[in-house]
Amino acid sequence: MPITAETLGELARWDTPTICNVIELFDIRPRDQGYMDHRIRSAFPERPPMVGFAATAGFRSAAPPGTGDAYGSIEKQLEQFASVDGPPVVVFQDMDDPPVAAVFGEVMCSTYQAFGAAGLVTNGAGRDLLQVAALGFPVFTGSTICSHAYCHILHVGLPVRIGGLVVRTGDLLHGDANGVTNIPIEIATEVAAIAGEFVSAEELMLRYVKSDEPKRVERFRELRAEFQSVAGRLRQRVALKGKDLA
């Protein structure tokens, strides 16, 4: 079943750590897999969560391309957007190690946004950050470099590896100030459906520890047990689904 706009909107209500916590309930993958590592950071951590479907590409800037110019393959990327099931997230793997120049800037981000992209993720660098911030376009990068050097797109649509995570075109990504995770397509609707209940269960403990009420370990233990009980019930609700999809 296609993931609806309503499901994407519900996923966007919650921060990425919450999404990761809910995914764990399904026991669909090891807990140390499925997300990008510390090398990939939000350039604008104040932005709300980004949710969309990966549109992948490879990039280099350390040597001139054999043919074409710096922006010669953007058209292929824009055509690729139509192949994903919702708002695309441009995912660039910079093949230069270390990065030599910026993967993106104002022109590219303005173009991607105009054609419906929800954001951009790269292990490489970015530039024009003030201008991109003014666009309200989420970007996740490994660094910042002022020049684009010999930037050219090597391929469009092949699997890439970003921050330790293999990303394929069509993968569902969720990112915010805390990083970027993959949401397995098979459970995305269920993740959206129960995230609110999970957050409400966490609030049992948070309200207590943030309140002016005198703190007692016994009371905290009781509230933590309530949270674990709710989480257990949620885990039971999704257990069959998770086993079927594992």
Backbone as numpy.savetxt, mean C-alpha at the origin, in Angstrom:
# Nx Ny Nz CAx CAy CAz Cx Cy Cz
-15.35 -12.59 -7.54 -16.20 -11.40 -7.54 -15.31 -10.15 -7.54
-15.61 -9.18 -8.41 -14.85 -7.93 -8.40 -14.99 -7.22 -7.06
-13.95 -6.51 -6.68 -13.99 -5.73 -5.44 -14.70 -4.43 -5.73
-15.73 -4.12 -4.96 -16.56 -2.96 -5.24 -15.91 -1.68 -4.75
-16.42 -0.56 -5.27 -15.96 0.75 -4.80 -16.27 0.93 -3.33
-17.37 0.35 -2.87 -17.73 0.45 -1.45 -16.70 -0.27 -0.58
-16.24 -1.44 -1.03 -15.21 -2.16 -0.29 -13.92 -1.37 -0.24
-13.51 -0.79 -1.37 -12.29 0.02 -1.39 -12.42 1.21 -0.45
-13.59 1.83 -0.44 -13.81 2.96 0.46 -13.74 2.55 1.91
-14.26 1.38 2.24 -14.20 0.89 3.61 -12.75 0.58 4.01
-11.99 -0.02 3.11 -10.59 -0.29 3.40 -9.81 1.01 3.65
-10.17 2.05 2.92 -9.48 3.33 3.06 -9.79 4.04 4.37
-10.79 3.58 5.10 -11.12 4.18 6.39 -10.09 3.86 7.46
-9.35 2.76 7.26 -8.51 2.24 8.33 -7.04 2.38 7.99
-6.21 2.55 9.02 -4.78 2.68 8.77 -4.20 1.31 8.38
-3.00 1.36 7.80 -2.40 0.14 7.27 -2.06 -0.87 8.36
-1.58 -0.48 9.55 -1.37 -1.48 10.60 -2.65 -2.22 10.98
-3.78 -1.52 11.01 -5.05 -2.20 11.29 -5.36 -3.22 10.22
-5.16 -2.85 8.95 -5.40 -3.79 7.85 -4.51 -5.02 8.01
-3.23 -4.80 8.37 -2.32 -5.93 8.59 -2.82 -6.83 9.73
-3.29 -6.22 10.81 -3.79 -7.00 11.95 -4.98 -7.86 11.54
-5.88 -7.29 10.76 -7.07 -8.04 10.35 -6.69 -9.17 9.39
-5.75 -8.91 8.49 -5.30 -9.97 7.57 -4.78 -11.17 8.37
-4.10 -10.91 9.48 -3.55 -12.00 10.29 -4.64 -12.94 10.79
-5.84 -12.42 11.01 -6.93 -13.27 11.51 -7.24 -14.41 10.55
-6.98 -14.21 9.26 -7.33 -15.20 8.25 -6.28 -16.32 8.15
-5.11 -16.10 8.74 -4.04 -17.10 8.70 -3.79 -17.56 7.26
-3.79 -16.61 6.35 -3.66 -16.93 4.92 -2.22 -16.87 4.44
-1.34 -16.24 5.25 0.07 -16.15 4.89 0.89 -15.98 6.16
2.19 -16.28 6.13 3.04 -16.05 7.31 3.00 -14.59 7.73
3.11 -14.33 9.02 2.96 -12.97 9.53 4.13 -12.07 9.15
5.24 -12.65 8.71 6.38 -11.83 8.32 6.46 -11.63 6.81
5.35 -11.83 6.11 5.30 -11.66 4.67 4.10 -10.81 4.27
4.16 -10.25 3.05 3.01 -9.56 2.50 3.05 -8.06 2.59
4.15 -7.50 3.10 4.23 -6.04 3.25 5.66 -5.58 2.90
5.79 -4.29 2.60 7.10 -3.73 2.25 7.86 -3.36 3.51
9.19 -3.43 3.41 10.02 -3.17 4.59 10.31 -1.68 4.76
11.23 -1.38 5.70 11.48 0.00 6.12 12.04 0.89 5.02
12.51 0.30 3.93 13.10 1.11 2.87 12.06 1.92 2.10
10.79 1.53 2.21 9.72 2.22 1.48 8.92 3.05 2.47
8.95 4.38 2.28 8.30 5.28 3.23 7.39 6.27 2.50
6.35 6.67 3.19 5.46 7.69 2.63 6.17 9.04 2.59
6.12 9.68 1.43 6.69 11.03 1.33 5.80 12.05 2.02
4.51 11.72 2.15 3.54 12.64 2.76 2.74 11.87 3.80
3.32 11.63 4.97 2.66 10.78 5.96 1.35 11.33 6.50
1.10 12.61 6.25 -0.17 13.18 6.71 -1.34 12.80 5.81
-1.05 12.23 4.64 -2.11 11.87 3.70 -2.93 10.69 4.24
-4.23 10.62 3.89 -5.02 9.45 4.29 -4.55 8.21 3.55
-5.02 7.04 3.95 -4.56 5.80 3.32 -4.81 5.77 1.82
-3.87 5.17 1.11 -3.96 4.92 -0.33 -4.41 3.47 -0.53
-5.39 3.26 -1.40 -5.86 1.92 -1.73 -6.02 1.82 -3.24
-5.43 0.81 -3.84 -5.59 0.64 -5.28 -4.88 -0.60 -5.77
-4.95 -0.81 -7.08 -4.45 -2.02 -7.71 -3.14 -1.73 -8.46
-2.14 -2.54 -8.22 -0.81 -2.29 -8.75 -0.79 -2.31 -10.27
-0.07 -1.33 -10.82 0.26 -1.29 -12.24 1.78 -1.17 -12.30
2.46 -2.25 -12.62 3.89 -2.34 -12.40 4.71 -1.88 -13.61
5.97 -1.49 -13.32 6.91 -1.09 -14.37 8.33 -1.17 -13.82
9.30 -1.33 -14.73 10.71 -1.29 -14.38 11.34 -0.01 -14.88
12.38 0.46 -14.20 12.94 1.79 -14.46 14.46 1.75 -14.33
15.14 2.57 -15.15 16.58 2.81 -15.00 16.88 4.26 -15.35
17.97 4.77 -14.79 18.39 6.12 -15.13 19.91 6.27 -15.20
20.65 5.18 -15.03 22.10 5.26 -14.98 22.76 5.32 -16.35
22.01 5.02 -17.41 22.58 5.03 -18.76 21.48 5.42 -19.74
21.85 6.02 -20.87 20.83 6.42 -21.85 20.07 5.22 -22.38
18.76 5.39 -22.67 18.00 4.31 -23.29 18.47 4.10 -24.72
18.23 2.90 -25.25 18.60 2.63 -26.62 17.84 3.48 -27.60
16.56 3.69 -27.33 15.70 4.52 -28.17 14.73 5.28 -27.29
14.08 6.28 -27.85 13.03 7.00 -27.15 13.55 8.04 -26.19
12.61 8.64 -25.43 12.98 9.69 -24.50 12.54 9.33 -23.10
12.74 10.26 -22.18 12.48 9.99 -20.77 11.03 9.61 -20.49
10.09 10.16 -21.27 8.68 9.92 -21.01 8.03 9.07 -22.10
8.84 8.38 -22.88 8.31 7.70 -24.06 7.40 6.52 -23.78
7.45 5.94 -22.57 6.64 4.75 -22.30 5.45 5.03 -21.39
5.23 6.29 -21.05 4.11 6.59 -20.17 2.79 6.17 -20.81
2.68 6.31 -22.12 1.44 5.92 -22.79 1.11 4.45 -22.53
2.13 3.59 -22.53 1.89 2.17 -22.26 1.39 1.97 -20.84
1.92 2.74 -19.90 1.43 2.65 -18.53 -0.03 3.08 -18.45
-0.37 4.17 -19.11 -1.75 4.65 -19.06 -2.70 3.63 -19.67
-2.27 2.96 -20.73 -3.09 1.89 -21.31 -3.22 0.73 -20.34
-2.16 0.47 -19.58 -2.18 -0.61 -18.60 -3.22 -0.38 -17.52
-3.50 0.87 -17.21 -4.47 1.19 -16.16 -5.82 0.50 -16.40
-6.19 0.35 -17.66 -7.49 -0.24 -17.98 -7.55 -1.73 -17.65
-6.38 -2.36 -17.41 -6.35 -3.81 -17.17 -6.57 -4.16 -15.71
-6.55 -3.18 -14.81 -6.75 -3.48 -13.39 -8.20 -3.19 -13.01
-8.62 -3.74 -11.87 -10.03 -3.76 -11.50 -10.49 -2.56 -10.69
-9.69 -1.50 -10.65 -10.07 -0.32 -9.88 -8.99 0.73 -10.02
-8.94 1.68 -9.10 -7.93 2.74 -9.21 -6.53 2.16 -9.19
-5.69 2.49 -10.18 -4.34 1.93 -10.22 -3.38 2.63 -9.26
-2.42 1.87 -8.79 -1.27 2.40 -8.06 -0.04 2.07 -8.90
0.66 3.09 -9.37 1.86 2.88 -10.17 2.96 2.34 -9.26
3.54 1.20 -9.63 4.58 0.57 -8.82 5.83 0.41 -9.70
6.86 1.20 -9.40 8.09 1.23 -10.16 9.21 0.52 -9.40
9.85 -0.45 -10.04 11.10 -0.96 -9.50 12.26 -0.27 -10.20
13.06 0.45 -9.41 14.27 1.07 -9.93 15.36 0.01 -9.95
15.85 -0.31 -11.16 16.84 -1.37 -11.31 18.25 -0.92 -10.93
18.48 0.37 -10.81 19.79 0.87 -10.41 19.97 0.72 -8.91
21.12 0.22 -8.50 21.39 0.03 -7.09 22.81 0.50 -6.79
22.94 1.65 -6.10 21.87 2.49 -5.55 21.19 3.32 -6.62
20.04 3.93 -6.29 19.35 4.78 -7.25 20.25 5.92 -7.72
20.12 6.26 -9.00 20.95 7.31 -9.61 20.19 8.62 -9.75
18.87 8.53 -9.97 18.08 9.74 -10.22 16.63 9.47 -9.85
15.81 10.52 -9.99 14.41 10.42 -9.59 13.60 9.59 -10.58
12.78 8.70 -10.03 11.85 7.91 -10.83 10.66 8.76 -11.26
10.23 9.68 -10.42 9.03 10.47 -10.71 9.24 11.92 -10.33
8.37 12.76 -10.88 8.34 14.18 -10.56 6.95 14.72 -10.81
6.84 16.03 -10.89 5.52 16.66 -11.02 4.81 16.24 -12.29
5.51 16.19 -13.43 4.86 15.87 -14.71 4.26 14.47 -14.66
5.06 13.49 -14.24 4.57 12.11 -14.23 3.41 11.94 -13.25
3.55 12.47 -12.03 2.48 12.31 -11.05 1.20 13.02 -11.48
1.33 14.20 -12.08 0.15 14.91 -12.58 -0.55 14.08 -13.64
0.24 13.45 -14.51 -0.33 12.63 -15.58 -1.02 11.40 -15.01
-0.35 10.68 -14.12 -0.96 9.49 -13.53 -2.24 9.85 -12.80
-2.22 10.92 -12.04 -3.41 11.33 -11.30 -4.55 11.67 -12.25
-4.24 12.37 -13.35 -5.28 12.76 -14.31 -5.95 11.54 -14.92
-5.22 10.43 -15.04 -5.77 9.21 -15.61 -6.28 8.24 -14.55
-6.46 8.74 -13.32 -7.16 7.97 -12.30 -6.32 7.22 -11.30
-5.00 7.39 -11.32 -4.16 6.66 -10.38 -4.40 7.13 -8.95
-4.31 6.17 -8.01 -4.51 6.47 -6.60 -3.21 6.78 -5.88
-2.05 6.54 -6.53 -0.78 6.80 -5.89 0.35 6.14 -6.65
1.56 6.22 -6.08 2.77 5.67 -6.70 3.67 5.13 -5.61
4.29 3.98 -5.90 5.22 3.35 -4.98 6.49 2.99 -5.75
7.65 3.30 -5.20 8.91 2.93 -5.83 9.99 2.71 -4.79
10.91 1.81 -5.11 12.11 1.65 -4.29 13.16 2.69 -4.65
12.91 3.46 -5.72 13.82 4.49 -6.16 13.53 5.82 -5.49
13.92 6.89 -6.18 13.81 8.23 -5.62 12.70 9.03 -6.30
12.33 10.13 -5.66 11.39 11.08 -6.24 11.96 12.48 -6.23
11.28 13.39 -6.90 11.66 14.80 -6.86 10.39 15.64 -7.02
10.54 16.96 -7.07 9.39 17.87 -7.15 8.40 17.61 -6.02
8.93 17.32 -4.84 8.05 16.88 -3.76 7.05 17.94 -3.33
7.41 19.20 -3.34 6.45 20.24 -2.96 5.31 20.31 -3.97
5.64 20.18 -5.25 4.61 20.23 -6.28 3.72 18.98 -6.21
4.32 17.82 -5.97 3.53 16.60 -5.86 2.65 16.64 -4.62
3.17 17.21 -3.53 2.36 17.36 -2.32 1.13 18.21 -2.60
1.31 19.27 -3.41 0.18 20.16 -3.73 -0.88 19.43 -4.55
-0.48 18.39 -5.27 -1.45 17.60 -6.03 -2.34 16.75 -5.11
-1.86 16.49 -3.89 -2.57 15.56 -3.02 -2.42 14.13 -3.49
-1.29 13.82 -4.15 -1.06 12.51 -4.75 -0.12 11.71 -3.84
-0.57 10.58 -3.29 0.29 9.81 -2.38 1.46 9.18 -3.12
2.67 9.32 -2.59 3.82 8.63 -3.13 4.61 8.00 -1.99
5.17 6.84 -2.27 5.98 6.09 -1.33 7.32 5.81 -2.00
8.41 6.23 -1.37 9.70 6.20 -2.02 10.79 5.67 -1.10
11.97 5.45 -1.72 13.12 5.07 -0.94 14.04 6.24 -0.64
13.92 7.33 -1.44 14.82 8.47 -1.26 14.35 9.63 -2.12
15.11 10.73 -2.09 14.82 11.92 -2.89 16.09 12.33 -3.64
15.96 12.56 -4.95 17.09 13.00 -5.77 16.58 14.08 -6.72
17.37 15.12 -6.94 16.88 16.29 -7.66 16.81 16.13 -9.18
17.58 15.22 -9.78 17.64 15.10 -11.24 16.98 13.82 -11.73
16.53 13.83 -13.01 16.00 12.59 -13.58 17.01 11.85 -14.44
18.22 12.43 -14.62 19.31 11.77 -15.35 18.81 11.19 -16.67
19.07 9.89 -16.90 18.68 9.24 -18.17 17.42 8.39 -17.98
16.47 8.87 -17.22 15.35 8.02 -16.83 14.63 7.44 -18.04
14.36 6.14 -17.96 13.56 5.47 -18.99 12.90 4.24 -18.40
11.77 3.88 -18.95 10.99 2.75 -18.47 11.40 1.51 -19.25
11.82 0.48 -18.53 12.32 -0.73 -19.16 11.21 -1.68 -19.59
10.20 -1.81 -18.75 9.09 -2.72 -19.06 7.85 -2.25 -18.34
6.71 -2.71 -18.78 5.42 -2.40 -18.16 4.66 -3.71 -17.97
4.22 -3.95 -16.73 3.35 -5.08 -16.47 3.99 -6.32 -15.91
5.31 -6.39 -15.84 5.98 -7.57 -15.28 6.04 -7.47 -13.75
6.19 -8.60 -13.07 6.35 -8.56 -11.61 7.58 -7.75 -11.22
7.49 -7.04 -10.11 8.60 -6.25 -9.59 8.79 -6.58 -8.12
9.93 -6.17 -7.59 10.22 -6.40 -6.17 10.53 -5.06 -5.52
9.70 -4.67 -4.57 9.80 -3.36 -3.92 9.82 -3.57 -2.41
10.87 -3.09 -1.76 10.94 -3.22 -0.31 10.78 -4.64 0.17
11.34 -5.61 -0.59 11.26 -7.01 -0.22 9.97 -7.71 -0.60
9.02 -6.99 -1.19 7.73 -7.58 -1.56 7.63 -7.71 -3.07
7.31 -8.89 -3.56 7.05 -9.08 -4.98 5.63 -8.57 -5.27
5.53 -7.67 -6.24 4.25 -7.06 -6.60 3.94 -7.39 -8.05
2.73 -7.85 -8.29 2.27 -8.16 -9.64 1.15 -7.21 -10.03
1.06 -6.92 -11.31 -0.03 -6.07 -11.77 -1.37 -6.66 -11.34
-2.20 -5.83 -10.75 -3.50 -6.28 -10.25 -3.53 -6.54 -8.76
-2.36 -6.63 -8.11 -2.35 -6.81 -6.65 -3.00 -5.60 -5.97
-3.72 -5.87 -4.88 -4.38 -4.82 -4.12 -3.44 -4.31 -3.03
-3.12 -3.01 -3.06 -2.17 -2.41 -2.13 -2.86 -1.40 -1.22
-2.37 -1.31 0.01 -2.88 -0.36 1.00 -1.67 0.27 1.65
-1.61 1.61 1.67 -0.44 2.27 2.24 -0.78 3.57 2.94
-0.02 3.87 3.99 -0.17 5.14 4.69 1.16 5.49 5.34
1.14 6.33 6.36 2.36 6.78 7.02 3.19 5.63 7.56
2.58 4.47 7.75 3.27 3.34 8.36 3.92 2.40 7.35
3.60 2.55 6.06 4.15 1.67 5.05 3.08 1.15 4.10
3.44 0.10 3.36 2.57 -0.44 2.31 2.43 -1.94 2.49
1.19 -2.43 2.41 0.93 -3.87 2.48 0.11 -4.32 1.29
0.23 -5.59 0.99 -0.63 -6.26 0.00 -1.84 -6.84 0.74
-3.02 -6.64 0.19 -4.23 -7.29 0.72 -4.60 -8.41 -0.24
-4.56 -9.66 0.19 -4.96 -10.74 -0.71 -6.36 -10.49 -1.28
-6.46 -10.53 -2.59 -7.73 -10.22 -3.26 -8.86 -11.09 -2.71
-8.53 -12.37 -2.41 -9.56 -13.32 -2.01 -10.29 -12.93 -0.73
-9.62 -12.16 0.13 -10.21 -11.84 1.43 -10.49 -10.35 1.58
-10.28 -9.57 0.53 -10.40 -8.12 0.66 -11.77 -7.68 1.16
-12.82 -8.28 0.64 -14.17 -7.89 1.06 -14.40 -8.21 2.53
-13.92 -9.38 2.98 -14.07 -9.76 4.38 -13.22 -8.88 5.29
-12.02 -8.53 4.85 -11.18 -7.64 5.65 -11.90 -6.32 5.88
-12.48 -5.77 4.82 -13.22 -4.52 4.95 -14.41 -4.66 5.88
-15.06 -5.82 5.84 -16.28 -6.01 6.61 -16.03 -6.10 8.11
-14.87 -6.62 8.52 -14.65 -6.84 9.95 -13.65 -5.87 10.57
-13.03 -5.01 9.77 -12.02 -4.10 10.32 -12.60 -3.21 11.41
-13.82 -2.73 11.22 -14.44 -1.87 12.22 -14.65 -2.57 13.54
-15.05 -3.84 13.50 -15.23 -4.61 14.73 -13.89 -4.80 15.45
-12.84 -5.04 14.68 -11.52 -5.20 15.29 -11.08 -3.92 15.99
-11.27 -2.79 15.33 -10.89 -1.51 15.93 -11.70 -1.25 17.20
-12.99 -1.55 17.16 -13.83 -1.35 18.35 -13.34 -2.20 19.52
-12.87 -3.41 19.21 -12.35 -4.29 20.26 -11.07 -3.71 20.86
-10.20 -3.16 20.01 -8.99 -2.52 20.52 -9.31 -1.34 21.44
-10.39 -0.63 21.12 -10.77 0.53 21.91 -11.09 0.17 23.36
-11.45 -1.08 23.61 -11.70 -1.50 24.99 -10.49 -1.20 25.87
-9.32 -1.54 25.36 -8.09 -1.29 26.12 -7.64 0.16 26.01
-7.75 0.73 24.82 -7.23 2.08 24.61 -7.97 3.11 25.46
-9.29 2.97 25.53 -10.05 3.93 26.34 -9.60 3.89 27.79
-9.32 2.70 28.27 -8.90 2.56 29.67 -7.53 3.18 29.91
-6.55 2.83 29.09 -5.19 3.31 29.35 -5.05 4.81 29.08
-5.96 5.38 28.27 -5.91 6.81 28.00 -6.79 7.63 28.95
-7.58 6.95 29.76 -8.51 7.65 30.65 -7.80 8.12 31.92
-8.54 8.90 32.72 -8.03 9.37 34.01 -8.32 8.36 35.12
-8.97 7.28 34.79 -9.29 6.26 35.78 -8.01 5.67 36.37
-7.97 5.45 37.69 -6.78 4.82 38.29 -6.48 3.48 37.61
-5.23 3.25 37.35 -4.85 2.07 36.59 -4.56 0.88 37.51
-5.17 -0.23 37.15 -4.95 -1.48 37.87 -4.64 -2.58 36.86
-3.64 -3.36 37.13 -3.25 -4.44 36.22 -4.41 -5.43 36.05
-5.13 -5.67 37.16 -6.24 -6.62 37.07 -7.28 -6.15 36.06
-7.60 -4.83 36.08 -8.59 -4.31 35.15 -8.08 -4.36 33.72
-6.81 -4.05 33.53 -6.24 -4.14 32.19 -6.28 -5.57 31.68
-6.01 -6.53 32.57 -6.06 -7.94 32.19 -7.47 -8.32 31.75
-8.48 -7.83 32.46 -9.87 -8.13 32.09 -10.19 -7.57 30.70
-9.78 -6.33 30.46 -10.08 -5.70 29.17 -9.32 -6.38 28.03
-8.10 -6.78 28.32 -7.33 -7.49 27.29 -7.98 -8.83 26.97
-8.53 -9.47 27.99 -9.24 -10.74 27.76 -10.48 -10.52 26.90
-11.19 -9.39 27.15 -12.35 -9.06 26.31 -11.93 -8.86 24.86
-10.82 -8.13 24.68 -10.32 -7.94 23.32 -9.98 -9.27 22.67
-9.28 -10.13 23.37 -8.90 -11.41 22.82 -10.11 -12.27 22.49
-11.17 -12.13 23.30 -12.39 -12.87 23.05 -13.04 -12.41 21.73
-13.12 -11.09 21.56 -13.68 -10.57 20.30 -12.82 -10.99 19.12
-11.50 -10.84 19.25 -10.61 -11.24 18.17 -10.75 -12.72 17.86
-10.93 -13.53 18.90 -11.12 -14.96 18.70 -12.40 -15.26 17.92
-13.47 -14.53 18.25 -14.72 -14.75 17.52 -14.57 -14.33 16.06
-13.88 -13.22 15.84 -13.64 -12.81 14.45 -12.80 -13.85 13.72
-11.80 -14.39 14.41 -10.95 -15.40 13.79 -11.76 -16.64 13.44
-12.68 -17.02 14.29 -13.53 -18.18 14.00 -14.42 -17.91 12.78
-14.91 -16.69 12.67 -15.78 -16.35 11.54 -15.06 -16.46 10.21
-13.76 -16.17 10.23 -13.03 -16.18 8.96 -12.20 -17.44 8.78
-12.18 -18.33 9.76 -11.30 -19.50 9.72 -11.58 -20.36 8.50
-12.83 -20.67 8.24 -13.16 -21.53 7.12 -12.76 -20.90 5.81
-13.05 -19.60 5.69 -12.65 -18.88 4.48 -11.14 -18.92 4.30
-10.42 -18.67 5.38 -8.96 -18.66 5.30 -8.38 -20.01 4.91
-8.94 -21.09 5.47 -8.46 -22.43 5.14 -8.74 -22.78 3.69
-9.88 -22.37 3.19 -10.23 -22.64 1.79 -9.28 -21.95 0.83
-8.75 -20.78 1.24 -7.95 -19.96 0.33 -6.46 -20.16 0.53
-6.05 -20.81 1.62 -4.62 -20.95 1.92 -3.92 -21.81 0.88
